[in-house]
Amino acid sequence: MEFYERLKSQLDQVHTWPSLYVFKFIVPAERQEELLPLLPIGQIEQKLSSSGKYVSVTLKAMISDSDQVIAVYQRAGQIEGIVSL
């Protein structure tokens, strides 16, 4: 929880909400379909790694507040093998 409290503080210092926020994830290709429904509506770009094992997912979305950002990271963090950037 301390990590998310610190993240919330940092997000609130840098952003004026609502704000365009960019999420970046690297997820095993076979788990990509688990991630997409967890993301808010926005512009999604996906790129398959050269080995085909991983997918890079970038989402640009209007976010209402830092709590919404944290909720996305917490939900995505439940996916095995995901890396949040």
Secondary structure as GFF3:
##gff-version 3
##sequence-region A 1 85
A	DSSP	alpha_helix	2	14	.	.	.	ID=ss1
A	DSSP	beta_strand	19	28	.	.	.	ID=ss2
A	DSSP	three_ten_helix	29	31	.	.	.	ID=ss3
A	DSSP	alpha_helix	32	35	.	.	.	ID=ss4
A	DSSP	three_ten_helix	36	38	.	.	.	ID=ss5
A	DSSP	beta_strand	43	48	.	.	.	ID=ss6
A	DSSP	beta_strand	54	63	.	.	.	ID=ss7
A	DSSP	alpha_helix	66	76	.	.	.	ID=ss8
A	DSSP	beta_strand	83	84	.	.	.	ID=ss9
###
